[in-house]
Amino acid sequence: MNGKTAGVEGWTIVHSTRQRHHDDRFYGQFLGSRKHDVTGNTEWIVGRMYPGVSKDDEFIFGEWDYSKHFAGPRSTDNADNALKAYVEMSHDTFVWDRIFDQRVGETIDRHLAGPEVPGASKLAAGWMETEVAGHLIPAAGGTILLPFHEARYELLQYLRRTELSAKAHLTRGITVDRHSAVELVVQAAGPIRFEYGYNTYWLAADE
């Protein structure tokens, strides 16, 4: 049901999962987002579904059992905090596995990258260590030219996977922070280049 709405509150379901437990009942949860009408910030919700007898009875009359709401002033912080809470909840709903947080992170980035943009130029996504003492060959990664929304998704994935190695806490106030970096990618309408921590990231018109 990803991409659909839940209840009457206008949440778009970004990720949901429901599985049978050993007590022969189904448990599940969902992750949703919506844009605030006034502030324009993206809010997130982590909700636990009612236990039921079927994989398909996710909601009862469009409602859910329990939820946490993340509606701070920084959209990326809301998403990151929601992901953490969603992974924590997955243990209580018996849906956790070893790559649960990775798969949900991918789904969030796919949602943030948006749909295909007809007629948009193809771009390549990439990153490279900007300055790391003692490294003769800096670590780096890049893609071939991809449809615009795919390139945005790949760059969001690079940001997520290299967050620790970027050591952004050491460059606070010098480069953009994670929230600003994600917003630059989400709002990009063409090639971009920026530094986040000790890494440089880009969307470029050539590989």
C-alpha positions as CSV (number, residue, x, y, z in Angstrom):
1,M,0.0,0.0,0.0
2,N,3.0,2.3,-0.3
3,G,2.1,5.6,-1.9
4,K,-1.5,5.5,-0.6
5,T,-3.0,7.5,2.2
6,A,-4.1,6.3,5.7
7,G,-7.2,7.5,7.5
8,V,-8.4,11.0,7.1
9,E,-5.2,12.8,8.0
10,G,-3.6,12.8,4.6
11,W,-0.5,10.7,5.4
12,T,1.2,9.2,2.3
13,I,2.4,5.7,3.2
14,V,6.2,5.5,2.4
15,H,6.7,2.1,3.8
16,S,4.6,-0.6,5.4
17,T,5.0,-4.2,6.5
18,R,2.8,-6.8,8.2
19,Q,3.7,-10.4,9.0
20,R,2.3,-13.4,10.8
21,H,3.7,-14.1,14.3
22,H,4.0,-17.5,16.0
23,D,0.7,-16.8,17.8
24,D,-0.9,-17.0,14.4
25,R,-1.9,-13.3,14.4
26,F,-0.6,-10.6,12.1
27,Y,1.3,-7.6,13.3
28,G,2.6,-4.6,11.4
29,Q,3.5,-1.0,11.1
30,F,3.7,1.9,8.6
31,L,5.9,4.9,8.0
32,G,4.2,8.0,6.5
33,S,4.9,11.6,5.5
34,R,3.0,14.7,4.6
35,K,3.8,18.3,3.8
36,H,2.7,20.9,6.4
37,D,0.2,23.3,4.8
38,V,1.7,26.4,6.5
39,T,5.4,25.8,7.1
40,G,6.1,23.6,4.1
41,N,8.1,21.2,6.3
42,T,7.8,17.5,5.8
43,E,6.3,15.7,8.8
44,W,6.6,12.0,9.4
45,I,4.6,9.5,11.3
46,V,5.5,6.0,12.6
47,G,2.4,4.0,13.3
48,R,1.7,0.5,14.6
49,M,-1.2,-1.4,13.0
50,Y,-3.8,-3.2,15.0
51,P,-3.1,-7.0,15.4
52,G,-5.4,-9.0,13.1
53,V,-6.2,-12.3,11.5
54,S,-5.1,-11.3,8.0
55,K,-2.2,-9.6,6.2
56,D,-4.7,-7.4,4.4
57,D,-6.5,-6.0,7.5
58,E,-3.8,-3.4,8.1
59,F,-6.2,-0.7,9.3
60,I,-9.5,-0.8,11.0
61,F,-11.8,1.9,9.6
62,G,-8.7,3.7,8.4
63,E,-7.2,3.9,11.9
64,W,-4.1,2.5,13.6
65,D,-3.2,1.3,17.0
66,Y,-0.4,3.7,18.0
67,S,1.8,6.3,16.5
68,K,4.7,8.8,16.9
69,H,4.7,12.1,15.1
70,F,7.8,13.9,14.0
71,A,7.1,17.5,13.1
72,G,10.1,19.6,13.9
73,P,11.3,22.6,11.8
74,R,13.9,20.5,9.8
75,S,12.4,18.0,7.4
76,T,15.5,15.8,7.3
77,D,15.7,15.5,11.0
78,N,12.1,14.5,11.1
79,A,12.8,11.7,8.5
80,D,16.0,10.5,10.3
81,N,14.2,10.4,13.7
82,A,11.2,8.6,12.2
83,L,13.5,6.0,10.6
84,K,15.2,5.4,14.0
85,A,11.8,5.0,15.7
86,Y,10.5,2.8,12.9
87,V,13.4,0.4,13.3
88,E,12.9,0.3,17.1
89,M,9.2,-0.4,16.6
90,S,9.9,-3.3,14.2
91,H,11.1,-5.4,17.2
92,D,7.7,-4.9,18.9
93,T,5.8,-5.8,15.8
94,F,8.0,-8.8,15.0
95,V,8.9,-7.6,11.4
96,W,12.6,-6.8,12.0
97,D,15.3,-8.5,10.0
98,R,19.1,-7.8,9.6
99,I,18.6,-5.4,6.6
100,F,15.4,-3.8,7.8
101,D,16.9,-0.3,8.4
102,Q,18.8,-0.5,5.0
103,R,15.6,-1.3,3.1
104,V,13.6,1.4,4.8
105,G,16.3,3.9,4.2
106,E,16.3,3.1,0.5
107,T,12.5,3.5,0.4
108,I,12.7,6.9,2.1
109,D,15.3,8.1,-0.3
110,R,13.2,6.8,-3.2
111,H,10.3,8.8,-1.9
112,L,12.4,12.0,-1.5
113,A,13.9,11.6,-5.0
114,G,10.4,12.0,-6.4
115,P,8.8,10.6,-9.5
116,E,10.2,10.6,-13.0
117,V,10.5,14.1,-14.5
118,P,9.5,13.8,-18.2
119,G,12.0,15.6,-20.5
120,A,14.6,16.2,-17.7
121,S,18.3,15.9,-18.6
122,K,20.2,12.8,-17.5
123,L,22.7,13.3,-14.7
124,A,25.4,11.3,-13.0
125,A,25.6,11.2,-9.2
126,G,29.0,11.0,-7.4
127,W,31.0,11.7,-4.3
128,M,34.7,11.9,-3.3
129,E,36.7,12.4,-0.1
130,T,37.7,16.1,-0.2
131,E,40.5,15.9,2.3
132,V,41.7,12.9,4.3
133,A,45.2,13.0,5.6
134,G,47.4,10.2,4.5
135,H,45.1,8.9,1.7
136,L,47.0,8.9,-1.6
137,I,43.8,7.9,-3.5
138,P,40.7,9.3,-2.0
139,A,37.6,7.1,-1.7
140,A,34.9,7.9,-4.2
141,G,31.9,6.6,-6.0
142,G,29.8,7.6,-9.0
143,T,27.2,6.5,-11.5
144,I,26.7,6.6,-15.2
145,L,24.3,9.1,-16.6
146,L,20.8,8.3,-15.2
147,P,17.3,9.7,-15.5
148,F,17.1,12.8,-13.3
149,H,15.0,11.2,-10.5
150,E,17.3,8.1,-10.4
151,A,20.4,10.3,-10.1
152,R,18.8,12.2,-7.2
153,Y,18.0,8.8,-5.5
154,E,21.6,7.6,-6.0
155,L,23.0,10.8,-4.5
156,L,20.7,10.6,-1.5
157,Q,21.9,7.0,-1.1
158,Y,25.6,8.2,-1.2
159,L,24.8,10.7,1.5
160,R,23.3,8.1,3.7
161,R,26.0,5.5,3.2
162,T,28.9,7.9,3.7
163,E,27.5,9.8,6.6
164,L,30.0,8.3,9.1
165,S,33.0,8.6,6.9
166,A,32.2,12.3,6.1
167,K,32.7,13.1,9.8
168,A,30.5,16.1,9.4
169,H,30.7,16.9,13.1
170,L,34.3,17.9,12.6
171,T,33.3,20.5,10.0
172,R,30.3,22.0,11.7
173,G,29.8,25.5,10.5
174,I,32.2,25.1,7.6
175,T,30.3,22.9,5.2
176,V,26.6,22.2,4.9
177,D,24.9,19.9,7.5
178,R,23.0,16.8,6.7
179,H,19.6,18.6,6.6
180,S,20.9,21.2,4.1
181,A,22.7,18.5,2.0
182,V,19.5,16.5,1.6
183,E,17.5,19.6,0.8
184,L,20.0,20.6,-1.9
185,V,19.5,17.2,-3.5
186,V,15.7,17.2,-3.1
187,Q,15.3,20.7,-4.5
188,A,17.9,20.3,-7.3
189,A,16.6,21.2,-10.8
190,G,19.9,20.4,-12.5
191,P,23.6,19.9,-11.8
192,I,24.8,20.7,-8.2
193,R,28.0,20.4,-6.2
194,F,28.5,20.8,-2.5
195,E,30.7,19.8,0.4
196,Y,29.3,17.9,3.4
197,G,31.9,17.2,6.1
198,Y,35.1,15.9,4.5
199,N,33.3,14.8,1.3
200,T,32.2,16.4,-1.9
201,Y,29.0,15.4,-3.6
202,W,27.5,16.2,-7.0
203,L,25.0,15.8,-9.7
204,A,26.7,16.4,-13.1
205,A,25.8,16.4,-16.7
206,D,28.8,14.3,-17.6
207,E,30.1,11.1,-15.9
